[in-house]
């Protein structure tokens, strides 16, 4: 028995994906870039939004690329307990039927836990509390978060395919949840072509700085010792009361993504001090803009940017300042590393990412259903 795609009102070769999204972190950027690339593969996207409402800029962007439906449901890592997310799977299954989707693409594995649907199911683990804790603390997950680990495990078991954005994050998933036979790696991408602008003597960094894993404190401390000014864009207050104060860097605050790209295009150096980073779109944006990269020496960045960046001990603000000053003082080295990063960035294009995801969706749609 084969699945019959829900094609009413669409060309026979057109497919539709229901994709969950949130407006808080990097999942938003991932979803927008992927949706843009999928249009070239005759796949349209219905975004099912969760958690805090998007900004008007975000909502406008999503509506240009697909349909946006915002659900009154929390994200698992913001929810107080398992009961707060128990109705979400049924709502997603209902919305998928209502929108005549052919595939469910859920950007948190927990969203698939217990879902009842005959549609092919792809879950993507961009990050999670469990792997964050494993990296940041290296100890047993607190009891109050164990329910999230259970939800994620059930969601990955329920999925037809589990996607990770890097080999290192796939490894972390295996270490935290056990072997995942349905796990595959598909790298993230960006579509923006940013190279060619005149570079300015500044260091740019973007992130949700309230997240301890983004390590904003070390970058801000290093900014007191750098030859070039450091500009930090992104939120400093988190949804659960987390907060960081920036004392030395120039605080750009939360700005629209197009403005982030403008800043990246101007910057001679782009830095990312992250301690926990399953992929790191900010580094990719810097590379695509032809900036020299100064990155924390963590396994993910070694996997993706080895030989194309300067790496520093992420616990040492002095080492970060030294790396920045070395590049600021040596235009030849700066230009060489910028060229290497730009060349490396061509491995992470929407054509490659969307092509692999489109192939994955179609394989699942065409696969025989269990009797």
Secondary structure, DSSP 8 states (H G I E B T S, - for coil): -B-----TTS-TT-EEEEEEEESSSHHHHHHHHHHHHHGGGTEEEEEEEESS---HHHHHHHHHHSEEEE-S---TTTSSSGGGGTTHHHHHHHHHHHTT-SEEEESSGGGGTT---SSEEEEEES--HHHHHHHHT-S---GGGHHHHHHHHHHHHH-SEEEESSHHHHHHHHHHH---TTEEE---------TTS--EEEEEEES-TTSGGG-HHHHHHHTTT-SSEEEEES-SB-TTS-B---SSSEEEES--HHHHHHHHHHEEEEEE--SS-SS-HHHHHHHHTT-EEEEE--HHHHHHHTTSSEEE-TT-HHHHHHHHHHHHT-HHHHHHHHHHHHHHHTTS-HHHHHHHHHHHHHHHHHSB---
